[in-house]
């Protein structure tokens, strides 16, 4: 039980780091004079995810214990994230960044070292659960749920926290331009939490033993490149391809849900609505839904095939986007926003969490961390990069920044995204036919 508690803290901090800025960064970029480049900032996360998780997975499989590598990555990610905060602090609140290139440089290096930690934290949890005799299918989802709780906690914090002119910290739900969700202070929160997790990894997490090698290794095996042999298996190749296609949906709402909901403040009809003034708080309903949905994954994996579980996720993305297109911040339109956030839990968890379990069960012990890195590369790397840039092109086609708000035909944007998700779901249903499934819970490696 003590081991589970340590993994709970690890997951809580892992996602608290991300929750501080992921869904509200778009609002700050608009203020900082980088509003038209929102898509590129989220695409950077995808670009680094193409190679960094795989590289770190190889290192974790063969050279550095994953919990230690997790701590090292967070030390570097947190340091560069504090650099983003420092750049934003140079010219005060509510002003354009004086040195945009340095800000981009620090942000890029921060996410380059953060993105691999999503896979490394999974690998660490799986290894420690296995080493201590736990059932990963039954025990991991509940532990992972606390990651979402951490994400929610920092979302709420940056939504309500205000750093006043006099230097004092206060909290409010009312409109205030100094809220962390609109300022560089969100990066300070993320950086501090990342350094805290670094310390926790080295102080509180036990060793994760490497698997013993077998015989002489080839050059490809020594470099960890044998993980890419998974693409030779039809089932795994299809899984990774659809991971990329679904990954195209991942960062769309992270990047644009905040600016979209906040944009209603540019309309006198909605300027005083609670939703328009608390976009980060409203979108946190998505994470609440994720926390609850994670708990249902063992049930679904026990009673349904992996294909059905993933197909449910893909259909949920269709509704996620469509509900945004149909809603507005006032009653009864805000109900559509809430429904969009509710189905988000199914959309995200049913593929990402069950997918990571699927990859872990399907792969040999010598490439488990590498395989998680490849899954991350296809999902949050290739897919998220292409999807974010495509979404940015769609949004810039129908919307533009006016008086600090991203205004335009948002409904057309959301319906385009929904149509894409529907095509992916139909294709998946027709093409993906794995012979095995995860109907029965097993203790991995036993």
N, C-alpha and C positions, 0 to 999 in steps of 0.2 A: 504493500500500500504506500509506503514511504517513497518507493521508486515512482509510482504513478503520480504522486504529488509533485515530485521534482519535474516530471515531464509536463504536468499541467502548468507549472510556472514557466517552463521553457516555451511552451506554445503560446501562453498568454502574452509574454513579452515579445515573442517573434512577430505576432500580428499586431500588437499595440504599436510597434515601430512603424508599420506600414499604414495603419489606420490614422495616424496623426496628419498625413498629408495626401493620401492617395485620392480621396473623393473630393477634397476641397482645394487642391492645388490649382485647378483651373480658374477658380475665382481670384486667387492671388496673381496668377500669370496675367490676367486681364488688367489688374491694377498696375502691375510692374511693366507694362508695355510689351508683353509677349503673348497677348491673347490670341493672335492669329497663328501662333506656333504651338498651341495646346496639343494637337495631335502628335507633333514631333517629340514633345516631352514624354508622352506615354509610349510612343514608338521606341524611344531610347531604352525603356525597360524591356521591350520585346527584342530589340537588336542585341543587347548584351546577354539576353536569355538564350540566344541562338548558340553561344559558345561557352559562356561562363559556367552555367550549371553542369554541363557535360564535363568541362575541364575540372571543376571542383569535385565532381563525382568520381572521376578517375583518380584524383589525388586521395580522396577519402577511401576509395577501395583498396589502395595499395601503399600509400605513404604516410598519411596523417590521419589519426583517428577522427571520425566525423564530428564528435562533440568538440574537439579542439579546433578543428578547421572552422566549425560554426562560430566559435568565439573569435577567431582571428578575423573572419569576414565581417563580423559585426563591429569589431574595433575599427576597421578601415571604413566601413560604411557609415558608422556613427561620426567618425572624425570628419569625413567629407560632407556629411549632412550639416554638421555644425558650421562648415565653411559656407554652405548655402545661406544659413541663418545670418552669418556675419556679413555676407555680401548684401543681403537685404536690409540689414541694420545700418548700413553706411549712410543712407539718405533718409532715414526715418520712415514713418508710417504713411501709407497712401500715396507714395511717389514711385515714379519709374526707377528701375534699377540703374544705378550709375555705371555699372560694369557688367553688362549682360554676358559677355563671353566668359568671365571668371565664374559667374553663377552657373552657367551651362556646364563648364568644366567640372566644378565640384559636384553638381547634380549627377552628371554622367558617371563619374567614378563611384559615387555613393551607391547608385542603383546597380552598378556593375558588380559590386561586392555584396549587395543585399539580395539580389534575385537568386543567387545560388543557395542562399540560406533556407529558402522555402523547401527545396529538395533535401538539403542537408538535415534540416530539422525532422523531416519525415524519416530519413534513413537512421538518424540517431534514435528516434522513438521506436522504430521497428526493431532495431538491433537490441536495444536495452530491454524491450518487452520480451523479445525472444529469449535473451540471455537469462531473464529472471522467471521464465516459465509461464508467461502470460499469452493469451490468445489475441493476436493482433486484430483480427476481424471484429471481435467482440469488444476489446478494450481500447483500441486506438480511436474510434470515432468519438467516444466520450471525452478523451483527452484532447483531441483536436478541437472539440467544441469550445474549450476555454481559449483557444486561439482567437476564435470569433468574438468571444466575450471581451478579450483584450482589444481587438479592433474596434468594437463598439465603444468601449470605455474612452479611448482616445478621441474617437469621433465626437462623442458628447462633450468631452473636455474642450477641444478646439472650437466647437460650435458655440459654447457658452463663455469661454474664458476671454477676458478683456484686459489688455495692458494699458492702463490709463495714461494720460499726459503727465501725471505726477509720479509715474513709475509703479503704481500699485496694481495688484492683481485682483480682479473682481469677476463676477459671473452674471450673465443676463441672457434672457431669451428675446429681448427687444432688439430692434435694429441698432447696430453700433459699428462704425467703420473700423474700430480697433479690435474687433473680434479676431481671434487667432485664425479662424477659417478664411479671413480675407487678407492676412498679413504673413510676414516672414516668420512669425513666432511659431507657426506649425512645424517648421524645420528644426527649431530648437528642441521642441518636445520629442520629435523623432530621434534626433541625434543623441540626446541624453538617455533615452530608453535603450537605444542600440548599445551604448557603452555599458549600461547596466546589465544587459543580457550577456555581453562579452565576459564580464566578471563572473556572472552566474555559471556560465559554461565551464570555466576553469576551476571554480571553487566547489560547485555543488553537483556537477554531473560526473558519474563514474566512467571508467574506461569502456570503450566499445571495442572488443577484440576483433582484429582482422581475421578473416578466414585463412586457414593454412593453405599455402600454395601446393600445387601438385606437379612435380617434375619440372623439367626445363621449360621456360616460357618463351614464346616467340616474341619478336619485336612488337607486333601489334598487341599482344597480350600484355607486354611490359608497359606499353603506353596506355593501356585500357581501351584501345580502339576496338577490341573484340566485341564490345557492347553493341556496336553498329551492325554486327552480324544478325541482330534481332530483326532487321529489315528483310532478311532472307526468308523469314517465316511469314507466310501470307497473313495469318491472323494478327501478328504483331505489326506488320507493315500497314495493314488496313487501320489498325487501332491508332497508330501514330499519325497517319494521314488525316483521319477524322479528328484527332486531337488538335491538329493544326487548323482545320476548318472551323471547329467549334471555338478554338482559341481566338479566332477573328472577332468573336462577340465579347470577349472578356473585358477589354478596357474601354469599350464604347460608353457604357454608363459611368464607369469610374471617371472618365475624362470629361463627359458632357452632361451628366445628370445634374451636377451642381450648377454650372452656368445656365443650363436649360431652366431649372426651377427658379433660380435667381433672376432670370431674364424677365419674369412676369412683373418684377418691380418697375420695369420700364413702362408698364401699362397702368394708368391711374386706377383702373377697376380692381387690380390685384395688389397694389403697392403695399397695403397694410395687412395682407393676409399672413397668418402664422407660417405657412409653408414657404412662401416666397422669401421670408426673412430668416428662416432656419433650415436651409436646404440640406446642410450636413446632418442635422438632427433627423430630418425626415428620411433621408436616404439610409440612415442607420437602421431603419426598420428592415432593410435588406439583410443586414448582418444578424439582427435578432432572428429573422427567419432562417438564416444559415445555421445558427447555433441550434435551433430546434430541429431542423432537417437532418443535421448530422446524426442526431440520436436515433433517427428512423432508418439509417443506412443498414445496420445489421439485420433488421427485419426484411428490408427489400432484397438484400443480397442473399438471404436465406430462402426467400420464397420466389424470387424472380431471377432470370438469367442476367448476366452483365449487359447483354444487348438491350434488354427491356429497361433496365435502370438508366442506361445512357440515353436511350431514346426518349425517356421521360424528361431528362435534362434538356435535350435539344428542343422539344416541344415547349418546355417552360420558357426558353429564350424567346420563342415567338410571342408568347403572351407578355413577357417582360417588356419588350419593345412596343408592342401594340397598345398596351395599357397607358404607357407614357404618351403615345400619340393621341389618345382619346381624352386625356385628363387636363385639369387646370388646378390652381391652388385653392380655389373657392369651393364650397359645397355646391353640388354633390361631386364636382369634377375631381376634387382631391382624393376621393375614394379610389379613383383609377390609379392615382399615384401610389396609394397605399397597397393596392392589389399588385401593382408592378413590383413593389419592393418585397411583398410576401412571396411571390413566385420566384423571385431572385434566389431564394435559399435553395429551392429545388434545382434551378438552372445551374448554379455554381457547384453545390455539394455533390449532387448525384453523379456528376462526371469527374470532378477533380479528386474528391476523396476516394470514391470507389475505384476510380482509375488508377490512383497510386497504389491501392491495395492489389488491384488486378496485376499491375506491372510487377509488384514485389513477389506475388505468388507464381507468376509465369516464368520468372527469370532465375538462372543459376545463381548460387550464392556469390560467385566470383565477380558478377557484374551487376549486383542489385543496386548499388549506389549509382553506377554509370547509367543503368536503365532509367532510374528516377531522373537523372540529369537529362537524358534524351527525351523523356516524357515532358519535362519542363521546357526543354528546347523547342519541341514541336508545338506545345500548347501556349506557353507564355512567351516563346521566342518568335518562331516563324509566323505562327498564326496571329498572335497579338500585334506583331509589327505590321504585317500586311493589313490586318483588320483596322488597326488604329489609323493608319495613313489613309485608307480608303474611307473610313468614317469621317476623318478630317476633311477630305475632299468633298464629301457629301454635305457636311455641315457648312463649309465655306461656300458651297454652291448656293445653298438656300438661306444662309444667315450671315450677318456681319455685326461687328462691334459698333454700337452706337451709344454714346454717353455712358460708357462703362458697362453696358449690358449687351449680351449676344442675342440680337433680335432677328426674326425672320420666320420662315415657314418651317417650324419645328415638326409639325405633324407629318409633312412629307418625309423628313429625315427618319423619323421613327418607323414609319411604314416601310421604307426601303430596307432598314435593318431587319424588321420582322420578316419580310419576304425572303431575305437571304437565309435567315435561320430556318425557315420552313423548307427551303430547297435542300439544305444540309440534312435536316431530319428525315425527309423522304428518301434521299440518297442513302443515308445510313441504314434505314429500314430495309432497303432493297439489296444492299451490297454486303454489309457486315454479317457474317455467319460463323462465329467462333464455335468450335466443337465442344469446348469445355465452358463451364460457367462457374459462378461462385455461389451456387445454391446452398452448399453446406459449409458451415463454419469449421475451419480447421486451425490448428496451431501451426503456423508456418515454421517449417524446418523440423517438425517432430513427426 
